[in-house]
Amino acid sequence: MPGALPDGEPVPAAGTLPDGALDGLGQRPFGIYVHVPFCTTRCGYCDFNTYTAAELGGSAGAPAVSLDGYPDLAIAEIRFARTVLGRAEVPVSTVFFGGGTPTLLPPAAFGRVLRAIDAEFGLVPGAEVTTEANPESVEAATLSELRDQGVNRVSFGMQSVVPGVLAVLDRVHQPGRPARCAEWARAAGFGHVSLDLIYGTPGETEADWRRSLDAAVAAGPDHLSAYALTVEAGTRLAARVRRGELAPPDDDVLADRYLVADDVLTAAGLRWYEISNWAAGPGAQCRHNLLYWTSANWWGVGPGAHSHVGATRWWNVRHPSAYAARVSAGDSPAQAREVLTKREQRLERILLLTRLAEGCPETELDQAGRAAARAAVADGLAEREAHEAGRVVLTRRGRLLADAVVRGLTG
């Protein structure tokens, strides 16, 4: 099972936010994340808050949760969010259905949730509405129905096209399936199609990685994410590594894989805009994720979902049955929260903005941070031209050492 959520201060049953948290609400983009915690099976590397059908039975005093009943719970929390945030105009510019496997829900459920969001907050014209999808969980007809319900962006978990790599990751889709899904999505009218890849899986060769990249590019997405495999504690993959069945990812190999990805994707017309994300242009960038990376506001719906409004961040109880009990009673499903200090907010902005191609304004840095920025330029980790314009923008080598650069910038 995934690890515990962080400690924090209690959240009132009414969900009331601290004084000042709502100041300026509506002046920056606002998004809603909907966590769908269902999976048919759990992949061996995954530590997300997901549950299979066998794990979703109720317990004493807590109801069981089903796919059929879940949209009602999500809608109830959306209405609760409207109450907590008051009557300020807070139009929703992005909605992201993540999981788990959101597309285990029927397409009509997406429409119901989107109509509830529109009724309570209003969806801005042209709002980005994304769903993640496992390739095996959709068909051409499913994607057409999702598009009819208002979803306009889809992100498929491709991971690899090499059968042996997929087997190590416990992925069950056929290697060519994501490309077919991308084709179906475009035919259904999706303007934006994204693919996710993972590199550094034990046993993966450079030829395997290039094969996956070439197949992903050939599928014609306008967005691609490539993530280094992380061995998370408590997962089956971690247990296999611990027993010596699999070798842990090698940092040098991961760096080489990243550079190969950047070469291949750049040659295909995709440009990095965040360390692990490439897009065909600004219009293809994931606006919802940019909302996170620029410290805007969002409400996370569902078990284990995180929210951020003003300087207050909170997270919901993890188990669906505990979540259902609270939401059904009209209480906040939040487990705990934290209120960030001014310093914590600034350090978080530096951390996130430095990962973006636009970089971090040097006005965010203190004297020591500006000295570290100059040193990063001298070491070839940050661009000299951007530095002269007052921004810290990572070079390609700097992207490989981003954590070290950020440590210097934040002191």
ZAGU-475568 format. One record per residue (C-alpha): residue in three letters; x negated, y negated, z negated. Coordinates in nm, 2 decimals. Each point is the difference from the previous one (the first is absolute). Layout:
<recs>
rec residuo:ALA | px:X | py:Y | pz:Z
...
</recs>
This chain:
<recs>
rec residuo:MET | px:0.00 | py:0.00 | pz:0.00
rec residuo:PRO | px:-0.12 | py:-0.36 | pz:0.06
rec residuo:GLY | px:-0.16 | py:-0.18 | pz:-0.28
rec residuo:ALA | px:0.17 | py:-0.23 | pz:-0.25
rec residuo:LEU | px:0.10 | py:-0.36 | pz:0.07
rec residuo:PRO | px:-0.21 | py:-0.27 | pz:-0.17
rec residuo:ASP | px:0.09 | py:-0.13 | pz:-0.35
rec residuo:GLY | px:0.18 | py:-0.33 | pz:-0.02
rec residuo:GLU | px:0.25 | py:-0.20 | pz:-0.20
rec residuo:PRO | px:0.37 | py:0.11 | pz:-0.03
rec residuo:VAL | px:0.25 | py:-0.13 | pz:0.25
rec residuo:PRO | px:0.34 | py:-0.12 | pz:-0.13
rec residuo:ALA | px:0.29 | py:0.23 | pz:0.09
rec residuo:ALA | px:0.15 | py:-0.30 | pz:0.20
rec residuo:GLY | px:-0.33 | py:-0.03 | pz:0.19
rec residuo:THR | px:-0.03 | py:-0.37 | pz:-0.09
rec residuo:LEU | px:-0.33 | py:-0.14 | pz:0.12
rec residuo:PRO | px:-0.24 | py:-0.22 | pz:-0.21
rec residuo:ASP | px:0.05 | py:-0.38 | pz:0.00
rec residuo:GLY | px:-0.13 | py:-0.15 | pz:0.32
rec residuo:ALA | px:-0.01 | py:0.32 | pz:0.20
rec residuo:LEU | px:0.27 | py:-0.12 | pz:0.23
rec residuo:ASP | px:-0.15 | py:-0.35 | pz:0.06
rec residuo:GLY | px:-0.05 | py:-0.04 | pz:0.37
rec residuo:LEU | px:0.18 | py:0.32 | pz:0.09
rec residuo:GLY | px:0.11 | py:-0.01 | pz:0.36
rec residuo:GLN | px:-0.29 | py:-0.23 | pz:0.11
rec residuo:ARG | px:-0.21 | py:0.29 | pz:0.10
rec residuo:PRO | px:0.08 | py:0.32 | pz:0.20
rec residuo:PHE | px:0.21 | py:0.25 | pz:-0.20
rec residuo:GLY | px:0.01 | py:0.37 | pz:0.08
rec residuo:ILE | px:0.17 | py:0.32 | pz:-0.13
rec residuo:TYR | px:-0.17 | py:0.33 | pz:-0.02
rec residuo:VAL | px:0.23 | py:0.31 | pz:-0.03
rec residuo:HIS | px:-0.17 | py:0.31 | pz:-0.13
rec residuo:VAL | px:0.15 | py:0.33 | pz:0.11
rec residuo:PRO | px:-0.16 | py:0.26 | pz:-0.23
rec residuo:PHE | px:0.11 | py:0.31 | pz:0.20
rec residuo:CYS | px:-0.23 | py:0.24 | pz:0.18
rec residuo:THR | px:0.06 | py:0.35 | pz:0.15
rec residuo:THR | px:-0.35 | py:0.10 | pz:-0.12
rec residuo:ARG | px:-0.28 | py:-0.19 | pz:-0.17
rec residuo:CYS | px:-0.32 | py:-0.04 | pz:0.19
rec residuo:GLY | px:-0.31 | py:0.11 | pz:-0.19
rec residuo:TYR | px:-0.17 | py:-0.34 | pz:0.00
rec residuo:CYS | px:0.30 | py:-0.21 | pz:-0.10
rec residuo:ASP | px:0.05 | py:-0.15 | pz:-0.34
rec residuo:PHE | px:0.30 | py:-0.22 | pz:0.09
rec residuo:ASN | px:0.31 | py:0.01 | pz:-0.21
rec residuo:THR | px:0.18 | py:0.27 | pz:0.20
rec residuo:TYR | px:0.21 | py:0.30 | pz:-0.09
rec residuo:THR | px:0.12 | py:0.31 | pz:0.18
rec residuo:ALA | px:0.36 | py:0.13 | pz:-0.04
rec residuo:ALA | px:-0.11 | py:0.25 | pz:-0.26
rec residuo:GLU | px:-0.14 | py:-0.28 | pz:-0.22
rec residuo:LEU | px:0.31 | py:-0.22 | pz:0.01
rec residuo:GLY | px:0.23 | py:0.17 | pz:-0.25
rec residuo:GLY | px:0.14 | py:-0.21 | pz:-0.28
rec residuo:SER | px:-0.10 | py:0.03 | pz:-0.36
rec residuo:ALA | px:0.18 | py:-0.05 | pz:-0.33
rec residuo:GLY | px:0.17 | py:-0.34 | pz:0.02
rec residuo:ALA | px:-0.13 | py:-0.07 | pz:0.35
rec residuo:PRO | px:0.18 | py:0.07 | pz:0.33
rec residuo:ALA | px:-0.13 | py:0.20 | pz:0.29
rec residuo:VAL | px:-0.09 | py:-0.20 | pz:0.31
rec residuo:SER | px:0.08 | py:0.10 | pz:0.35
rec residuo:LEU | px:-0.06 | py:-0.13 | pz:0.35
rec residuo:ASP | px:0.37 | py:-0.07 | pz:0.04
rec residuo:GLY | px:0.03 | py:-0.20 | pz:-0.32
rec residuo:TYR | px:-0.32 | py:-0.19 | pz:0.03
rec residuo:PRO | px:0.11 | py:-0.29 | pz:0.22
rec residuo:ASP | px:0.26 | py:-0.09 | pz:-0.26
rec residuo:LEU | px:-0.27 | py:-0.03 | pz:-0.26
rec residuo:ALA | px:-0.22 | py:-0.22 | pz:0.22
rec residuo:ILE | px:0.30 | py:-0.22 | pz:0.08
rec residuo:ALA | px:0.08 | py:-0.03 | pz:-0.37
rec residuo:GLU | px:-0.36 | py:-0.12 | pz:-0.07
rec residuo:ILE | px:0.02 | py:-0.25 | pz:0.29
rec residuo:ARG | px:0.31 | py:-0.15 | pz:-0.16
rec residuo:PHE | px:-0.18 | py:0.00 | pz:-0.34
rec residuo:ALA | px:-0.29 | py:-0.19 | pz:0.16
rec residuo:ARG | px:0.24 | py:-0.27 | pz:0.13
rec residuo:THR | px:0.12 | py:-0.05 | pz:-0.36
rec residuo:VAL | px:-0.35 | py:-0.02 | pz:-0.14
rec residuo:LEU | px:-0.12 | py:-0.24 | pz:0.26
rec residuo:GLY | px:0.30 | py:-0.24 | pz:-0.04
rec residuo:ARG | px:0.17 | py:-0.18 | pz:0.27
rec residuo:ALA | px:-0.31 | py:-0.16 | pz:0.16
rec residuo:GLU | px:-0.02 | py:0.05 | pz:0.38
rec residuo:VAL | px:-0.24 | py:0.29 | pz:0.05
rec residuo:PRO | px:0.03 | py:0.12 | pz:0.36
rec residuo:VAL | px:-0.17 | py:0.33 | pz:0.06
rec residuo:SER | px:-0.25 | py:-0.01 | pz:0.28
rec residuo:THR | px:-0.13 | py:0.36 | pz:-0.02
rec residuo:VAL | px:0.15 | py:0.34 | pz:-0.11
rec residuo:PHE | px:-0.22 | py:0.31 | pz:-0.03
rec residuo:PHE | px:0.13 | py:0.35 | pz:-0.06
rec residuo:GLY | px:-0.29 | py:0.20 | pz:-0.14
rec residuo:GLY | px:-0.04 | py:0.33 | pz:-0.17
rec residuo:GLY | px:0.00 | py:0.29 | pz:-0.02
rec residuo:THR | px:0.17 | py:0.06 | pz:0.33
rec residuo:PRO | px:0.27 | py:-0.27 | pz:0.05
rec residuo:THR | px:0.12 | py:0.16 | pz:0.32
rec residuo:LEU | px:0.14 | py:0.30 | pz:-0.20
rec residuo:LEU | px:0.28 | py:-0.25 | pz:-0.06
rec residuo:PRO | px:0.26 | py:-0.01 | pz:0.28
rec residuo:PRO | px:-0.02 | py:-0.31 | pz:0.22
rec residuo:ALA | px:0.33 | py:-0.13 | pz:-0.13
rec residuo:ALA | px:-0.16 | py:-0.03 | pz:-0.35
rec residuo:PHE | px:-0.25 | py:-0.25 | pz:0.14
rec residuo:GLY | px:0.28 | py:-0.21 | pz:0.14
rec residuo:ARG | px:0.19 | py:0.00 | pz:-0.33
rec residuo:VAL | px:-0.31 | py:-0.12 | pz:-0.20
rec residuo:LEU | px:-0.07 | py:-0.27 | pz:0.26
rec residuo:ARG | px:0.36 | py:-0.12 | pz:-0.01
rec residuo:ALA | px:-0.03 | py:-0.03 | pz:-0.38
rec residuo:ILE | px:-0.32 | py:-0.19 | pz:0.02
rec residuo:ASP | px:0.16 | py:-0.24 | pz:0.26
rec residuo:ALA | px:0.31 | py:-0.04 | pz:-0.21
rec residuo:GLU | px:-0.19 | py:-0.08 | pz:-0.32
rec residuo:PHE | px:-0.30 | py:-0.20 | pz:0.13
rec residuo:GLY | px:0.03 | py:-0.05 | pz:0.38
rec residuo:LEU | px:-0.24 | py:0.15 | pz:0.26
rec residuo:VAL | px:-0.18 | py:-0.27 | pz:0.19
rec residuo:PRO | px:0.04 | py:0.00 | pz:0.37
rec residuo:GLY | px:-0.26 | py:0.24 | pz:0.15
rec residuo:ALA | px:-0.07 | py:0.16 | pz:-0.34
rec residuo:GLU | px:-0.25 | py:0.28 | pz:0.02
rec residuo:VAL | px:0.16 | py:0.33 | pz:-0.11
rec residuo:THR | px:-0.25 | py:0.29 | pz:-0.02
rec residuo:THR | px:0.04 | py:0.36 | pz:-0.09
rec residuo:GLU | px:-0.27 | py:0.26 | pz:-0.05
rec residuo:ALA | px:0.06 | py:0.33 | pz:0.16
rec residuo:ASN | px:-0.16 | py:0.34 | pz:0.00
rec residuo:PRO | px:0.00 | py:0.13 | pz:0.36
rec residuo:GLU | px:0.18 | py:0.32 | pz:-0.09
rec residuo:SER | px:0.29 | py:-0.19 | pz:-0.16
rec residuo:VAL | px:0.13 | py:-0.18 | pz:0.31
rec residuo:GLU | px:0.13 | py:0.08 | pz:0.35
rec residuo:ALA | px:0.07 | py:-0.23 | pz:0.29
rec residuo:ALA | px:0.36 | py:-0.04 | pz:-0.11
rec residuo:THR | px:-0.10 | py:-0.08 | pz:-0.35
rec residuo:LEU | px:-0.22 | py:-0.28 | pz:0.11
rec residuo:SER | px:0.27 | py:-0.14 | pz:0.23
rec residuo:GLU | px:0.25 | py:0.00 | pz:-0.30
rec residuo:LEU | px:-0.26 | py:-0.17 | pz:-0.22
rec residuo:ARG | px:-0.05 | py:-0.27 | pz:0.25
rec residuo:ASP | px:0.38 | py:-0.05 | pz:0.02
rec residuo:GLN | px:0.01 | py:-0.03 | pz:-0.38
rec residuo:GLY | px:-0.24 | py:-0.30 | pz:0.01
rec residuo:VAL | px:-0.34 | py:0.16 | pz:-0.05
rec residuo:ASN | px:-0.24 | py:-0.16 | pz:0.25
rec residuo:ARG | px:-0.34 | py:0.13 | pz:-0.10
rec residuo:VAL | px:-0.12 | py:0.36 | pz:-0.07
rec residuo:SER | px:-0.32 | py:0.14 | pz:-0.14
rec residuo:PHE | px:-0.08 | py:0.36 | pz:0.07
rec residuo:GLY | px:-0.23 | py:0.20 | pz:-0.22
rec residuo:MET | px:-0.23 | py:0.15 | pz:0.26
rec residuo:GLN | px:-0.31 | py:0.06 | pz:-0.21
rec residuo:SER | px:-0.18 | py:0.22 | pz:0.26
rec residuo:VAL | px:0.06 | py:0.20 | pz:0.32
rec residuo:VAL | px:-0.24 | py:0.28 | pz:-0.11
rec residuo:PRO | px:0.18 | py:0.30 | pz:-0.13
rec residuo:GLY | px:-0.27 | py:0.09 | pz:-0.25
rec residuo:VAL | px:-0.01 | py:-0.35 | pz:-0.15
rec residuo:LEU | px:0.38 | py:-0.01 | pz:-0.02
rec residuo:ALA | px:-0.01 | py:0.34 | pz:-0.18
rec residuo:VAL | px:-0.25 | py:-0.14 | pz:-0.27
rec residuo:LEU | px:0.24 | py:-0.29 | pz:-0.05
rec residuo:ASP | px:0.30 | py:0.23 | pz:-0.02
rec residuo:ARG | px:0.17 | py:-0.19 | pz:0.28
rec residuo:VAL | px:0.26 | py:0.22 | pz:0.17
rec residuo:HIS | px:0.06 | py:-0.19 | pz:0.33
rec residuo:GLN | px:-0.13 | py:0.12 | pz:0.33
rec residuo:PRO | px:-0.30 | py:-0.19 | pz:0.13
rec residuo:GLY | px:0.18 | py:-0.16 | pz:0.30
rec residuo:ARG | px:0.32 | py:-0.08 | pz:-0.19
rec residuo:PRO | px:-0.09 | py:-0.36 | pz:-0.10
rec residuo:ALA | px:-0.07 | py:-0.10 | pz:0.36
rec residuo:ARG | px:0.34 | py:0.13 | pz:0.10
rec residuo:CYS | px:0.16 | py:-0.19 | pz:-0.29
rec residuo:ALA | px:-0.17 | py:-0.32 | pz:0.11
rec residuo:GLU | px:0.14 | py:0.05 | pz:0.35
rec residuo:TRP | px:0.35 | py:0.07 | pz:-0.14
rec residuo:ALA | px:-0.02 | py:-0.31 | pz:-0.21
rec residuo:ARG | px:-0.09 | py:-0.23 | pz:0.29
rec residuo:ALA | px:0.28 | py:0.16 | pz:0.21
rec residuo:ALA | px:0.24 | py:-0.08 | pz:-0.29
rec residuo:GLY | px:-0.10 | py:-0.37 | pz:0.01
rec residuo:PHE | px:-0.24 | py:-0.03 | pz:-0.29
rec residuo:GLY | px:-0.22 | py:-0.31 | pz:0.07
rec residuo:HIS | px:-0.27 | py:0.11 | pz:-0.24
rec residuo:VAL | px:-0.14 | py:0.35 | pz:-0.04
rec residuo:SER | px:-0.28 | py:0.08 | pz:-0.24
rec residuo:LEU | px:-0.21 | py:0.32 | pz:-0.07
rec residuo:ASP | px:-0.19 | py:0.09 | pz:-0.31
rec residuo:LEU | px:-0.32 | py:0.19 | pz:0.01
rec residuo:ILE | px:-0.22 | py:0.15 | pz:-0.28
rec residuo:TYR | px:-0.38 | py:0.05 | pz:0.04
rec residuo:GLY | px:-0.25 | py:0.18 | pz:-0.20
rec residuo:THR | px:0.20 | py:0.32 | pz:-0.06
rec residuo:PRO | px:-0.23 | py:0.29 | pz:-0.11
rec residuo:GLY | px:-0.11 | py:0.19 | pz:0.31
rec residuo:GLU | px:0.09 | py:-0.28 | pz:0.24
rec residuo:THR | px:-0.28 | py:-0.07 | pz:0.26
rec residuo:GLU | px:-0.07 | py:-0.32 | pz:0.18
rec residuo:ALA | px:0.14 | py:0.17 | pz:0.31
rec residuo:ASP | px:0.32 | py:0.08 | pz:-0.19
rec residuo:TRP | px:0.03 | py:-0.36 | pz:-0.10
rec residuo:ARG | px:-0.06 | py:-0.14 | pz:0.35
rec residuo:ARG | px:0.26 | py:0.25 | pz:0.13
rec residuo:SER | px:0.26 | py:-0.13 | pz:-0.25
rec residuo:LEU | px:-0.08 | py:-0.37 | pz:0.09
rec residuo:ASP | px:0.02 | py:0.07 | pz:0.37
rec residuo:ALA | px:0.33 | py:0.17 | pz:-0.04
rec residuo:ALA | px:0.14 | py:-0.28 | pz:-0.22
rec residuo:VAL | px:-0.11 | py:-0.26 | pz:0.25
rec residuo:ALA | px:0.15 | py:0.20 | pz:0.29
rec residuo:ALA | px:0.34 | py:0.01 | pz:-0.19
rec residuo:GLY | px:0.02 | py:-0.38 | pz:0.06
rec residuo:PRO | px:0.06 | py:-0.14 | pz:-0.35
rec residuo:ASP | px:-0.03 | py:-0.38 | pz:-0.05
rec residuo:HIS | px:-0.12 | py:0.06 | pz:-0.36
rec residuo:LEU | px:-0.23 | py:0.26 | pz:-0.16
rec residuo:SER | px:-0.11 | py:0.06 | pz:-0.35
rec residuo:ALA | px:-0.31 | py:0.21 | pz:-0.08
rec residuo:TYR | px:-0.07 | py:0.09 | pz:-0.36
rec residuo:ALA | px:-0.29 | py:0.18 | pz:-0.16
rec residuo:LEU | px:0.11 | py:0.31 | pz:-0.18
rec residuo:THR | px:0.00 | py:-0.05 | pz:-0.38
rec residuo:VAL | px:0.00 | py:0.31 | pz:-0.23
rec residuo:GLU | px:0.26 | py:-0.10 | pz:-0.26
rec residuo:ALA | px:0.01 | py:0.16 | pz:-0.34
rec residuo:GLY | px:0.28 | py:0.24 | pz:-0.06
rec residuo:THR | px:0.04 | py:0.10 | pz:0.37
rec residuo:ARG | px:-0.05 | py:0.34 | pz:0.15
rec residuo:LEU | px:-0.28 | py:-0.14 | pz:0.21
rec residuo:ALA | px:-0.18 | py:-0.12 | pz:-0.32
rec residuo:ALA | px:0.04 | py:0.35 | pz:-0.15
rec residuo:ARG | px:-0.15 | py:0.16 | pz:0.31
rec residuo:VAL | px:-0.30 | py:-0.24 | pz:0.00
rec residuo:ARG | px:-0.05 | py:0.06 | pz:-0.37
rec residuo:ARG | px:-0.01 | py:0.38 | pz:0.05
rec residuo:GLY | px:-0.25 | py:-0.05 | pz:0.28
rec residuo:GLU | px:0.23 | py:0.12 | pz:0.28
rec residuo:LEU | px:-0.04 | py:-0.33 | pz:0.18
rec residuo:ALA | px:-0.27 | py:-0.26 | pz:0.01
rec residuo:PRO | px:0.09 | py:-0.35 | pz:-0.12
rec residuo:PRO | px:0.00 | py:-0.27 | pz:0.26
rec residuo:ASP | px:-0.35 | py:-0.14 | pz:0.07
rec residuo:ASP | px:-0.04 | py:-0.38 | pz:-0.02
rec residuo:ASP | px:-0.24 | py:-0.02 | pz:0.29
rec residuo:VAL | px:0.22 | py:0.21 | pz:0.21
rec residuo:LEU | px:0.30 | py:-0.22 | pz:-0.09
rec residuo:ALA | px:-0.19 | py:-0.31 | pz:0.11
rec residuo:ASP | px:-0.10 | py:0.16 | pz:0.33
rec residuo:ARG | px:0.37 | py:0.10 | pz:0.06
rec residuo:TYR | px:0.11 | py:-0.35 | pz:-0.07
rec residuo:LEU | px:-0.24 | py:-0.15 | pz:0.25
rec residuo:VAL | px:0.11 | py:0.25 | pz:0.27
rec residuo:ALA | px:0.36 | py:-0.09 | pz:-0.07
rec residuo:ASP | px:-0.08 | py:-0.37 | pz:0.04
rec residuo:ASP | px:-0.18 | py:0.06 | pz:0.33
rec residuo:VAL | px:0.27 | py:0.21 | pz:0.15
rec residuo:LEU | px:0.29 | py:-0.21 | pz:-0.12
rec residuo:THR | px:-0.16 | py:-0.33 | pz:0.10
rec residuo:ALA | px:-0.07 | py:0.14 | pz:0.35
rec residuo:ALA | px:0.37 | py:0.09 | pz:0.02
rec residuo:GLY | px:0.10 | py:-0.36 | pz:-0.07
rec residuo:LEU | px:0.09 | py:0.04 | pz:-0.36
rec residuo:ARG | px:-0.17 | py:-0.25 | pz:-0.24
rec residuo:TRP | px:-0.06 | py:0.04 | pz:-0.37
rec residuo:TYR | px:0.21 | py:-0.24 | pz:-0.21
rec residuo:GLU | px:-0.05 | py:0.19 | pz:-0.34
rec residuo:ILE | px:-0.28 | py:0.23 | pz:-0.07
rec residuo:SER | px:0.20 | py:0.32 | pz:0.06
rec residuo:ASN | px:0.25 | py:-0.14 | pz:0.26
rec residuo:TRP | px:-0.02 | py:-0.09 | pz:0.37
rec residuo:ALA | px:0.27 | py:-0.16 | pz:0.22
rec residuo:ALA | px:0.05 | py:-0.10 | pz:0.36
rec residuo:GLY | px:0.05 | py:-0.36 | pz:-0.10
rec residuo:PRO | px:0.15 | py:-0.22 | pz:-0.28
rec residuo:GLY | px:0.35 | py:0.10 | pz:0.09
rec residuo:ALA | px:-0.09 | py:0.37 | pz:-0.05
rec residuo:GLN | px:-0.15 | py:-0.05 | pz:-0.35
rec residuo:CYS | px:0.21 | py:0.15 | pz:-0.29
rec residuo:ARG | px:0.16 | py:-0.31 | pz:-0.15
rec residuo:HIS | px:0.12 | py:0.19 | pz:-0.30
rec residuo:ASN | px:-0.36 | py:0.11 | pz:-0.10
rec residuo:LEU | px:-0.12 | py:-0.35 | pz:0.07
rec residuo:LEU | px:0.25 | py:-0.12 | pz:-0.26
rec residuo:TYR | px:-0.18 | py:0.22 | pz:-0.25
rec residuo:TRP | px:-0.34 | py:-0.11 | pz:0.11
rec residuo:THR | px:0.08 | py:-0.37 | pz:-0.03
rec residuo:SER | px:0.16 | py:0.04 | pz:-0.35
rec residuo:ALA | px:0.35 | py:-0.09 | pz:0.11
rec residuo:ASN | px:0.31 | py:0.13 | pz:-0.17
rec residuo:TRP | px:0.18 | py:0.33 | pz:0.03
rec residuo:TRP | px:0.24 | py:0.22 | pz:-0.18
rec residuo:GLY | px:-0.07 | py:0.38 | pz:-0.01
rec residuo:VAL | px:0.31 | py:0.22 | pz:0.00
rec residuo:GLY | px:-0.01 | py:0.36 | pz:-0.12
rec residuo:PRO | px:-0.19 | py:0.22 | pz:-0.25
rec residuo:GLY | px:-0.35 | py:-0.11 | pz:-0.06
rec residuo:ALA | px:0.03 | py:-0.30 | pz:0.23
rec residuo:HIS | px:-0.20 | py:-0.32 | pz:-0.09
rec residuo:SER | px:0.13 | py:-0.35 | pz:0.03
rec residuo:HIS | px:-0.16 | py:-0.35 | pz:-0.01
rec residuo:VAL | px:0.17 | py:-0.33 | pz:-0.06
rec residuo:GLY | px:-0.19 | py:-0.31 | pz:-0.10
rec residuo:ALA | px:-0.28 | py:0.12 | pz:-0.22
rec residuo:THR | px:0.20 | py:0.29 | pz:-0.14
rec residuo:ARG | px:-0.05 | py:0.36 | pz:0.12
rec residuo:TRP | px:0.20 | py:0.30 | pz:-0.12
rec residuo:TRP | px:0.05 | py:0.37 | pz:0.09
rec residuo:ASN | px:0.30 | py:0.23 | pz:-0.02
rec residuo:VAL | px:0.02 | py:0.32 | pz:-0.19
rec residuo:ARG | px:-0.14 | py:0.28 | pz:0.21
rec residuo:HIS | px:0.24 | py:0.29 | pz:-0.01
rec residuo:PRO | px:0.31 | py:-0.02 | pz:0.22
rec residuo:SER | px:0.23 | py:0.13 | pz:-0.28
rec residuo:ALA | px:-0.13 | py:-0.26 | pz:-0.25
rec residuo:TYR | px:0.04 | py:-0.27 | pz:0.27
rec residuo:ALA | px:0.35 | py:0.11 | pz:0.08
rec residuo:ALA | px:0.10 | py:0.00 | pz:-0.37
rec residuo:ARG | px:-0.11 | py:-0.36 | pz:-0.04
rec residuo:VAL | px:0.14 | py:-0.13 | pz:0.32
rec residuo:SER | px:0.34 | py:0.17 | pz:-0.05
rec residuo:ALA | px:0.02 | py:-0.16 | pz:-0.35
rec residuo:GLY | px:-0.06 | py:-0.35 | pz:0.16
rec residuo:ASP | px:-0.34 | py:-0.03 | pz:-0.18
rec residuo:SER | px:-0.34 | py:-0.09 | pz:0.15
rec residuo:PRO | px:-0.18 | py:0.30 | pz:0.13
rec residuo:ALA | px:-0.33 | py:-0.16 | pz:-0.08
rec residuo:GLN | px:-0.23 | py:0.19 | pz:-0.24
rec residuo:ALA | px:-0.23 | py:-0.29 | pz:-0.08
rec residuo:ARG | px:-0.15 | py:-0.33 | pz:0.14
rec residuo:GLU | px:-0.30 | py:-0.23 | pz:-0.02
rec residuo:VAL | px:-0.02 | py:-0.38 | pz:0.04
rec residuo:LEU | px:-0.32 | py:-0.10 | pz:0.18
rec residuo:THR | px:-0.21 | py:-0.29 | pz:-0.14
rec residuo:LYS | px:-0.11 | py:-0.27 | pz:0.24
rec residuo:ARG | px:-0.35 | py:0.16 | pz:0.01
rec residuo:GLU | px:0.15 | py:0.34 | pz:0.07
rec residuo:GLN | px:0.21 | py:-0.14 | pz:0.28
rec residuo:ARG | px:-0.31 | py:-0.17 | pz:0.16
rec residuo:LEU | px:-0.21 | py:0.31 | pz:-0.02
rec residuo:GLU | px:0.27 | py:0.21 | pz:0.16
rec residuo:ARG | px:0.03 | py:-0.26 | pz:0.28
rec residuo:ILE | px:-0.37 | py:0.02 | pz:0.06
rec residuo:LEU | px:0.01 | py:0.38 | pz:0.00
rec residuo:LEU | px:0.28 | py:0.02 | pz:0.25
rec residuo:LEU | px:-0.08 | py:-0.29 | pz:0.23
rec residuo:THR | px:-0.36 | py:0.11 | pz:0.05
rec residuo:ARG | px:0.14 | py:0.32 | pz:0.16
rec residuo:LEU | px:0.17 | py:-0.19 | pz:0.27
rec residuo:ALA | px:-0.16 | py:-0.11 | pz:0.33
rec residuo:GLU | px:0.10 | py:-0.36 | pz:-0.08
rec residuo:GLY | px:-0.20 | py:0.03 | pz:-0.32
rec residuo:CYS | px:0.01 | py:-0.18 | pz:-0.33
rec residuo:PRO | px:-0.02 | py:-0.38 | pz:-0.03
rec residuo:GLU | px:-0.31 | py:-0.10 | pz:-0.20
rec residuo:THR | px:0.22 | py:-0.24 | pz:-0.19
rec residuo:GLU | px:0.12 | py:0.31 | pz:-0.19
rec residuo:LEU | px:-0.35 | py:0.06 | pz:-0.13
rec residuo:ASP | px:-0.18 | py:-0.14 | pz:-0.30
rec residuo:GLN | px:-0.36 | py:-0.11 | pz:0.01
rec residuo:ALA | px:-0.14 | py:0.35 | pz:-0.05
rec residuo:GLY | px:0.24 | py:0.13 | pz:0.27
rec residuo:ARG | px:-0.12 | py:-0.26 | pz:0.25
rec residuo:ALA | px:-0.36 | py:0.10 | pz:-0.07
rec residuo:ALA | px:0.10 | py:0.37 | pz:0.06
rec residuo:ALA | px:0.17 | py:-0.11 | pz:0.33
rec residuo:ARG | px:-0.33 | py:-0.16 | pz:0.11
rec residuo:ALA | px:-0.19 | py:0.31 | pz:-0.09
rec residuo:ALA | px:0.25 | py:0.22 | pz:0.19
rec residuo:VAL | px:-0.06 | py:-0.21 | pz:0.31
rec residuo:ALA | px:-0.38 | py:0.03 | pz:-0.04
rec residuo:ASP | px:0.03 | py:0.37 | pz:-0.04
rec residuo:GLY | px:0.22 | py:0.03 | pz:0.32
rec residuo:LEU | px:0.31 | py:0.10 | pz:-0.20
rec residuo:ALA | px:0.20 | py:-0.31 | pz:0.08
rec residuo:GLU | px:0.02 | py:-0.21 | pz:0.32
rec residuo:ARG | px:-0.21 | py:-0.31 | pz:0.00
rec residuo:GLU | px:0.23 | py:-0.20 | pz:0.23
rec residuo:ALA | px:0.30 | py:0.07 | pz:-0.23
rec residuo:HIS | px:-0.20 | py:-0.09 | pz:-0.30
rec residuo:GLU | px:-0.08 | py:-0.34 | pz:0.15
rec residuo:ALA | px:0.37 | py:-0.05 | pz:0.05
rec residuo:GLY | px:0.06 | py:0.08 | pz:-0.36
rec residuo:ARG | px:0.12 | py:0.36 | pz:0.01
rec residuo:VAL | px:-0.14 | py:0.34 | pz:-0.09
rec residuo:VAL | px:0.05 | py:0.23 | pz:0.29
rec residuo:LEU | px:-0.16 | py:0.35 | pz:-0.01
rec residuo:THR | px:-0.23 | py:0.12 | pz:0.27
rec residuo:ARG | px:0.04 | py:0.35 | pz:0.12
rec residuo:ARG | px:-0.28 | py:0.11 | pz:-0.24
rec residuo:GLY | px:0.17 | py:-0.21 | pz:-0.27
rec residuo:ARG | px:0.32 | py:0.20 | pz:0.05
rec residuo:LEU | px:-0.19 | py:0.32 | pz:-0.09
rec residuo:LEU | px:-0.12 | py:-0.17 | pz:-0.32
rec residuo:ALA | px:0.31 | py:-0.20 | pz:-0.08
rec residuo:ASP | px:0.03 | py:0.11 | pz:-0.36
rec residuo:ALA | px:-0.35 | py:-0.13 | pz:-0.07
rec residuo:VAL | px:0.06 | py:-0.33 | pz:0.17
rec residuo:VAL | px:0.32 | py:-0.05 | pz:-0.20
rec residuo:ARG | px:-0.18 | py:0.08 | pz:-0.32
rec residuo:GLY | px:-0.24 | py:-0.28 | pz:0.07
rec residuo:LEU | px:0.27 | py:-0.25 | pz:0.10
rec residuo:THR | px:0.20 | py:0.06 | pz:-0.31
rec residuo:GLY | px:-0.29 | py:0.01 | pz:-0.24
</recs>
